[in-house]
Amino acid sequence: MARAFESVLRKAQNATQNRLHLFAATDQIKGFALAYLGQIDDRVPSAPSDLIRREEVFEYPTDFGAMETEDIGRLAKRGEQLTRALVAYYCPEL
């Protein structure tokens, strides 16, 4: 069951990414940046010096249990850092 779910999820994500690229190529959107918490740190262009490291958040459980305030802050900060870095590099006009 897990493999089937992962396969469907992967296909849905791939279709969504393809649609985003199509929208950008046909000027339906100005651009986009896909930031995800598991992104490899060395591949983040112009990463801030205080970037929350991938290892600090990548294996955070997704069991819907209560989250510690510190964990929420770390996850949110990495998401914001990645988004800002990617948009500034790939879509500075946005």
TIZA-577283 format. One record per residue: residue number from 1; z, x negated, y of N, C-alpha, C, O in turn. Coordinates in steps of 0.1 Angstrom, whole numbers, plus 5000, padded with zeros to 4 digits. Layout:
// TIZA-577283
     i   n.pz   n.px   n.py   ca.pz   ca.px   ca.py   c.pz   c.px   c.py   o.pz   o.px   o.py
   NUM      Z      X      Y       Z       X       Y      Z      X      Y      Z      X      Y
...
//
This chain:
// TIZA-577283
     i   n.pz   n.px   n.py   ca.pz   ca.px   ca.py   c.pz   c.px   c.py   o.pz   o.px   o.py
     1   5000   4992   4988    5000    5000    5000   5000   4991   5013   4993   4994   5022
     2   5008   4981   5012    5009    4972    5024   4995   4966   5027   4991   4965   5039
     3   4988   4961   5017    4975    4955    5019   4965   4965   5025   4957   4962   5033
     4   4965   4977   5020    4957    4988    5025   4959   4990   5040   4950   4991   5048
     5   4972   4991   5043    4976    4993    5057   4971   4981   5066   4966   4984   5077
     6   4974   4969   5061    4970    4957    5069   4955   4957   5071   4950   4953   5082
     7   4947   4961   5061    4933    4961    5062   4928   4971   5072   4919   4968   5080
     8   4934   4983   5072    4930    4993    5082   4934   4989   5096   4926   4991   5105
     9   4946   4984   5097    4950    4979    5110   4941   4968   5116   4937   4969   5127
    10   4937   4958   5107    4929    4948    5111   4915   4953   5116   4910   4948   5126
    11   4910   4963   5109    4897    4968    5112   4898   4976   5125   4888   4976   5134
    12   4908   4983   5127    4910    4991    5140   4912   4981   5152   4906   4984   5162
    13   4919   4970   5150    4921    4961    5161   4907   4954   5164   4904   4952   5175
    14   4900   4951   5154    4887    4944    5155   4877   4954   5163   4870   4949   5172
    15   4877   4967   5159    4869    4976    5166   4872   4978   5181   4864   4979   5189
    16   4885   4978   5183    4890    4979    5197   4886   4967   5205   4881   4968   5217
    17   4887   4955   5200    4883    4943    5207   4868   4943   5209   4864   4939   5220
    18   4860   4947   5199    4846    4948    5201   4842   4958   5212   4833   4955   5220
    19   4849   4969   5213    4847    4979    5224   4850   4973   5237   4842   4975   5247
    20   4861   4965   5238    4864    4959    5251   4853   4949   5255   4849   4949   5267
    21   4849   4941   5246    4838    4932    5249   4825   4939   5254   4818   4935   5263
    22   4822   4950   5247    4810    4958    5251   4812   4964   5264   4803   4964   5273
    23   4824   4969   5267    4826    4975    5281   4825   4964   5292   4819   4967   5302
    24   4830   4952   5289    4828    4942    5299   4814   4937   5300   4809   4935   5312
    25   4806   4937   5289    4792    4932    5290   4784   4943   5297   4773   4939   5303
    26   4787   4955   5297    4780    4966    5303   4786   4970   5316   4782   4981   5321
    27   4794   4962   5322    4801    4964    5335   4808   4978   5336   4810   4983   5347
    28   4813   4982   5324    4822    4994    5325   4836   4991   5328   4844   4999   5333
    29   4840   4978   5326    4852    4973    5331   4850   4959   5337   4840   4953   5333
    30   4858   4955   5346    4856    4942    5352   4860   4930   5343   4854   4919   5345
    31   4869   4933   5334    4873    4922    5325   4886   4927   5318   4891   4937   5321
    32   4890   4918   5309    4903    4921    5302   4909   4908   5296   4902   4898   5295
    33   4921   4909   5293    4928    4898    5287   4937   4904   5276   4944   4913   5278
    34   4936   4898   5264    4944    4902    5253   4955   4892   5251   4953   4881   5245
    35   4967   4896   5255    4979    4888    5253   4987   4893   5241   4989   4905   5240
    36   4991   4884   5232    5000    4889    5221   5011   4878   5219   5008   4866   5221
    37   5022   4883   5215    5034    4874    5214   5032   4862   5204   5038   4852   5206
    38   5023   4864   5194    5021    4853    5184   5011   4843   5189   5007   4834   5181
    39   5006   4844   5201    4995    4835    5205   5000   4821   5205   5012   4818   5208
    40   4992   4812   5200    4995    4797    5199   4997   4792   5213   4989   4792   5221
    41   5009   4786   5215    5013    4780    5228   5002   4770   5234   4999   4771   5246
    42   4997   4762   5225    4988    4752    5230   4974   4757   5234   4967   4750   5241
    43   4972   4770   5231    4959    4776    5235   4961   4785   5248   4951   4792   5252
    44   4973   4785   5254    4975    4793    5266   4971   4784   5278   4977   4774   5281
    45   4960   4788   5285    4955    4781    5296   4965   4782   5308   4971   4792   5310
    46   4968   4771   5314    4977    4770    5326   4990   4777   5323   4996   4785   5331
    47   4996   4774   5311    5009    4779    5307   5020   4775   5317   5020   4763   5321
    48   5029   4784   5320    5040    4779    5329   5049   4769   5322   5050   4770   5309
    49   5055   4761   5329    5064    4751    5323   5076   4757   5316   5081   4751   5307
    50   5080   4769   5320    5091    4775    5313   5087   4786   5303   5094   4796   5301
    51   5075   4785   5298    5070    4794    5288   5079   4796   5277   5084   4787   5270
    52   5082   4809   5274    5091    4812    5262   5082   4808   5250   5071   4813   5249
    53   5087   4800   5242    5080    4795    5230   5077   4805   5220   5085   4814   5217
    54   5066   4804   5213    5062    4814    5203   5072   4815   5192   5075   4826   5187
    55   5078   4803   5188    5088    4803    5178   5100   4812   5181   5108   4816   5172
    56   5103   4814   5194    5115    4821    5198   5113   4836   5196   5123   4844   5196
    57   5100   4841   5195    5098    4855    5195   5089   4860   5183   5089   4872   5180
    58   5081   4851   5177    5071    4855    5168   5076   4862   5156   5070   4872   5151
    59   5087   4858   5151    5092    4864    5138   5103   4874   5141   5112   4877   5132
    60   5104   4880   5153    5114    4890    5156   5111   4902   5147   5100   4907   5146
    61   5121   4908   5141    5119    4919    5132   5114   4931   5139   5118   4934   5150
    62   5106   4939   5132    5101    4951    5137   5106   4963   5129   5099   4972   5125
    63   5120   4963   5127    5126    4973    5119   5132   4984   5128   5139   4993   5122
    64   5129   4984   5141    5133    4995    5150   5149   4995   5151   5154   5006   5155
    65   5155   4985   5148    5170    4984    5150   5173   4981   5164   5164   4977   5172
    66   5185   4983   5168    5189    4981    5182   5186   4966   5185   5189   4957   5177
    67   5182   4964   5197    5178    4950    5202   5189   4945   5212   5194   4953   5220
    68   5192   4932   5211    5201    4926    5220   5194   4925   5233   5182   4923   5234
    69   5201   4926   5244    5195    4924    5258   5188   4911   5259   5178   4910   5266
    70   5194   4900   5254    5188    4887    5255   5174   4887   5248   5165   4881   5253
    71   5173   4894   5236    5160    4894    5229   5150   4902   5237   5138   4898   5237
    72   5154   4913   5242    5145    4921    5250   5139   4913   5262   5127   4913   5265
    73   5148   4906   5269    5144    4897    5280   5134   4887   5276   5125   4884   5283
    74   5137   4880   5264    5128    4869    5260   5114   4875   5256   5104   4869   5260
    75   5114   4886   5249    5101    4892    5245   5093   4897   5257   5081   4894   5258
    76   5100   4903   5267    5093    4908    5279   5088   4896   5287   5077   4897   5293
    77   5096   4886   5288    5092    4875    5297   5080   4868   5291   5071   4864   5298
    78   5080   4866   5278    5068    4859    5271   5056   4868   5274   5045   4863   5277
    79   5057   4881   5272    5046    4890    5274   5040   4889   5288   5028   4888   5290
    80   5049   4889   5298    5045    4887    5311   5039   4874   5314   5029   4873   5321
    81   5045   4863   5309    5040    4850    5311   5026   4848   5306   5017   4843   5312
    82   5024   4853   5293    5011    4852    5287   5000   4860   5295   4989   4856   5297
    83   5004   4872   5298    4994    4881    5306   4990   4875   5319   4979   4874   5322
    84   5000   4870   5326    4997    4863    5339   4988   4851   5338   4978   4849   5345
    85   4991   4843   5328    4983    4831    5326   4969   4834   5321   4959   4828   5326
    86   4967   4844   5312    4954    4847    5308   4946   4854   5318   4934   4851   5320
    87   4952   4863   5326    4944    4870    5336   4940   4860   5347   4929   4860   5352
    88   4949   4851   5351    4946    4841    5362   4935   4832   5357   4927   4828   5365
    89   4934   4829   5345    4924    4819    5340   4911   4826   5337   4900   4822   5341
    90   4911   4837   5329    4899    4844    5325   4894   4855   5335   4882   4858   5335
    91   4903   4861   5342    4899    4872    5351   4905   4870   5365   4912   4880   5369
    92   4903   4859   5372    4909    4857    5385   4905   4868   5395   4913   4870   5405
    93   4894   4875   5393    4890    4885    5402   4898   4898   5401   4898   4907   5410
    94   4905   4899   5390    4914    4911    5388   4926   4909   5396   4935   4917   5396
//
